[in-house]
Amino acid sequence: MSLIRKYLSYLNVYTERTYDSAYNGVLEINWVNGKKVLDTTNTNYSYGNLGKVLKKALQHTSSDFISEDANILLLGMGGGDVIKQLQQQFKSKAHITALEIDPVIIQIAMTEFGILPGNKLEIIQDDARMYLKYLKKSFDLIIVDLFNDTEIPEFVFHNEFLQSIFNALNNQGTAIFNTIILTDEHHIRNDKFVTKLNTIFTVQSFQKLYGHNHLLICQKA
């Protein structure tokens, strides 16, 4: 992208290209305030406010996600914003397993944002629910950031999925749930969700982050 277009993005959003996804509809590579981001039609997916939400979560996480011995599971990779934050801003040496069901998202993360697998990053295309069902490995930090556009899959709120997250965590491990509240129904859903989480975790709750995000940081005893 030319410098002129980059600077013009401080005045108006500039769409560089679009992708069609069976899971997320139209995905846009946009320039906003001089920064390249990944958006759906209705929300930011990576490198915008979502990145700020996940940064706050990491700042409030007490589990080890920095050392070479740490293991991190990312359910919902998006454009890889949180991976860059972990490795560049937090200087994490941990091994990251990034799970993403949408092959178009994986393509975008690699080609648009330089998120490439290596010794410290494994990228897997799979369904999060099925992956956890057969998982044998345990993790120090699990980040649940599962969205189809602005919708969170219903299974995320089910007891079976929460128990799978709990079982996949090491002792003193942390699970981060990024959710969104747009309607009264979402408020009711999240209130019930927090009640469930409190039965097995110690929960920190941060509502109305950068608009509508509701962040839940869950510590395993």
C-alpha positions as CSV (number, residue, x, y, z in Angstrom):
1,M,0.0,0.0,0.0
2,S,1.3,3.4,-0.8
3,L,2.1,5.9,1.9
4,I,-0.5,8.2,0.5
5,R,-3.3,5.7,1.1
6,K,-1.9,4.8,4.5
7,Y,-2.1,8.5,5.6
8,L,-5.5,8.9,4.0
9,S,-6.7,6.1,6.3
10,Y,-6.5,8.5,9.1
11,L,-9.4,10.3,7.5
12,N,-11.5,7.4,6.1
13,V,-11.3,3.6,6.4
14,Y,-9.6,2.3,3.3
15,T,-10.5,-1.3,2.2
16,E,-7.5,-2.9,0.5
17,R,-9.1,-6.3,-0.4
18,T,-11.9,-8.6,0.6
19,Y,-12.2,-12.4,1.1
20,D,-15.2,-14.6,1.1
21,S,-15.6,-17.1,4.0
22,A,-18.1,-19.8,4.5
23,Y,-17.9,-19.2,8.3
24,N,-17.6,-15.5,8.5
25,G,-19.1,-14.0,5.4
26,V,-17.1,-11.2,3.8
27,L,-13.8,-10.5,5.5
28,E,-12.1,-7.2,4.8
29,I,-8.5,-6.1,5.0
30,N,-8.8,-2.5,6.0
31,W,-6.5,0.4,6.9
32,V,-7.7,2.4,9.8
33,N,-5.7,5.3,11.3
34,G,-2.6,4.1,9.5
35,K,-3.0,0.5,10.8
36,K,-3.8,-2.7,8.9
37,V,-6.8,-4.6,10.5
38,L,-9.0,-7.5,9.8
39,D,-12.8,-6.8,9.9
40,T,-16.0,-8.6,9.2
41,T,-19.0,-6.7,7.9
42,N,-20.1,-6.0,11.5
43,T,-17.0,-6.0,13.7
44,N,-13.3,-5.9,14.1
45,Y,-11.6,-9.4,14.1
46,S,-8.0,-8.5,14.6
47,Y,-5.5,-5.6,15.2
48,G,-8.2,-3.1,16.3
49,N,-10.1,-2.8,19.5
50,L,-10.2,-6.6,19.9
51,G,-6.4,-6.5,20.3
52,K,-6.8,-4.0,23.1
53,V,-9.3,-6.3,24.9
54,L,-7.0,-9.3,24.7
55,K,-4.0,-7.2,25.8
56,K,-6.0,-6.2,29.0
57,A,-6.7,-9.9,29.6
58,L,-3.0,-10.8,29.4
59,Q,-2.1,-7.9,31.8
60,H,-4.5,-9.4,34.4
61,T,-3.3,-13.0,34.0
62,S,-1.2,-14.4,36.8
63,S,-0.4,-17.8,35.2
64,D,2.9,-18.3,33.4
65,F,2.6,-17.5,29.7
66,I,6.1,-16.1,29.3
67,S,8.7,-18.8,30.0
68,E,9.9,-21.4,27.5
69,D,8.2,-24.1,29.6
70,A,4.7,-22.5,29.3
71,N,2.1,-23.8,26.9
72,I,-0.7,-21.7,25.5
73,L,-3.8,-22.8,23.6
74,L,-5.6,-20.2,21.5
75,L,-9.1,-21.2,20.4
76,G,-10.0,-18.8,17.5
77,M,-6.8,-17.5,15.9
78,G,-8.3,-14.6,13.9
79,G,-5.6,-12.7,12.1
80,G,-3.1,-13.6,14.8
81,D,-3.2,-10.3,16.8
82,V,-2.8,-12.1,20.2
83,I,0.1,-14.2,18.9
84,K,2.0,-11.0,17.9
85,Q,1.1,-9.5,21.3
86,L,2.4,-12.5,23.2
87,Q,5.6,-12.8,21.2
88,Q,6.4,-9.1,20.6
89,Q,4.9,-7.1,23.4
90,F,5.1,-9.6,26.2
91,K,8.2,-11.3,25.0
92,S,6.7,-14.7,25.5
93,K,8.8,-17.7,24.8
94,A,5.9,-20.1,25.3
95,H,4.8,-22.7,22.8
96,I,1.5,-21.6,21.2
97,T,-1.1,-23.9,19.7
98,A,-3.5,-21.8,17.6
99,L,-6.7,-23.5,16.6
100,E,-8.9,-22.0,13.8
101,I,-11.8,-23.6,12.0
102,D,-11.9,-21.2,9.1
103,P,-9.2,-21.9,6.4
104,V,-9.7,-18.4,4.9
105,I,-8.8,-16.9,8.3
106,I,-5.7,-19.0,8.4
107,Q,-4.8,-17.9,4.9
108,I,-5.3,-14.2,5.8
109,A,-3.2,-14.6,9.0
110,M,-0.3,-16.0,7.0
111,T,-0.4,-13.9,3.9
112,E,-1.6,-10.6,5.3
113,F,-0.1,-10.5,8.7
114,G,2.9,-12.8,8.5
115,I,1.7,-15.3,11.1
116,L,3.6,-18.4,10.2
117,P,4.0,-21.8,12.0
118,G,7.4,-22.6,13.5
119,N,9.1,-24.1,16.6
120,K,7.0,-21.9,18.9
121,L,3.8,-21.8,17.0
122,E,1.5,-24.6,15.8
123,I,-1.5,-23.7,13.6
124,I,-4.3,-26.3,13.4
125,Q,-7.4,-26.1,11.3
126,D,-10.1,-27.8,13.4
127,D,-13.3,-27.4,15.4
128,A,-12.6,-26.3,19.0
129,R,-15.2,-28.5,20.5
130,M,-14.0,-31.7,18.8
131,Y,-10.3,-30.8,19.4
132,L,-10.9,-30.5,23.1
133,K,-12.8,-33.7,23.2
134,Y,-9.8,-35.7,22.2
135,L,-7.1,-33.5,23.7
136,K,-4.4,-35.2,25.8
137,K,-2.1,-32.2,26.4
138,S,-2.5,-29.6,29.1
139,F,-1.9,-25.8,29.1
140,D,-1.0,-23.0,31.4
141,L,-3.2,-20.5,29.5
142,I,-6.2,-21.0,27.3
143,I,-7.7,-18.1,25.3
144,V,-11.3,-18.7,24.0
145,D,-12.0,-16.1,21.3
146,L,-14.6,-18.0,19.2
147,F,-16.8,-15.9,16.9
148,N,-18.6,-16.2,13.7
149,D,-18.9,-12.5,12.8
150,T,-20.6,-11.1,16.0
151,E,-22.0,-14.5,17.1
152,I,-20.4,-16.8,19.6
153,P,-21.1,-20.5,19.0
154,E,-23.7,-21.7,21.5
155,F,-21.5,-24.6,22.7
156,V,-19.1,-22.2,24.3
157,F,-21.6,-21.6,27.1
158,H,-22.4,-25.3,27.7
159,N,-21.2,-27.2,30.8
160,E,-19.5,-29.9,28.7
161,F,-17.3,-27.3,27.0
162,L,-16.4,-25.5,30.2
163,Q,-15.5,-28.8,31.8
164,S,-13.2,-29.6,28.8
165,I,-11.5,-26.2,29.3
166,F,-11.1,-26.9,33.0
167,N,-9.6,-30.3,32.3
168,A,-7.2,-29.0,29.7
169,L,-5.7,-26.5,32.2
170,N,-2.7,-27.1,34.4
171,N,-3.2,-26.4,38.1
172,Q,-3.0,-22.6,38.6
173,G,-3.8,-22.2,34.9
174,T,-6.0,-19.5,33.4
175,A,-8.8,-19.5,30.9
176,I,-9.7,-16.2,29.2
177,F,-13.1,-15.9,27.5
178,N,-13.7,-13.0,25.2
179,T,-17.5,-12.5,24.8
180,I,-19.7,-9.8,23.5
181,I,-23.0,-8.2,24.7
182,L,-25.2,-6.6,22.1
183,T,-28.7,-7.4,23.3
184,D,-30.7,-8.0,26.5
185,E,-30.6,-11.7,25.6
186,H,-26.8,-11.5,25.6
187,H,-26.9,-9.9,29.1
188,I,-29.0,-12.8,30.4
189,R,-26.8,-15.3,28.7
190,N,-23.6,-13.9,30.1
191,D,-25.0,-13.6,33.6
192,K,-25.8,-17.3,33.6
193,F,-22.4,-18.0,32.1
194,V,-20.6,-16.1,34.9
195,T,-22.6,-18.1,37.4
196,K,-21.5,-21.4,35.8
197,L,-17.8,-20.2,35.7
198,N,-17.8,-19.3,39.3
199,T,-18.6,-22.9,40.3
200,I,-15.2,-24.1,39.0
201,F,-13.0,-21.0,38.6
202,T,-12.1,-17.7,40.4
203,V,-13.5,-15.2,37.9
204,Q,-12.5,-11.6,37.0
205,S,-15.2,-9.8,34.9
206,F,-14.6,-6.8,32.8
207,Q,-17.7,-5.4,31.0
208,K,-18.2,-2.8,28.2
209,L,-14.6,-2.9,27.1
210,Y,-14.1,-0.7,24.0
211,G,-17.8,-0.9,23.4
212,H,-19.5,-4.2,23.8
213,N,-16.8,-6.7,24.8
214,H,-17.2,-8.7,28.1
215,L,-14.0,-10.2,29.2
216,L,-13.8,-13.1,31.7
217,I,-10.5,-14.2,33.2
218,C,-10.9,-17.5,35.0
219,Q,-8.2,-18.9,37.4
220,K,-8.0,-22.6,38.2
221,A,-7.1,-23.4,41.8
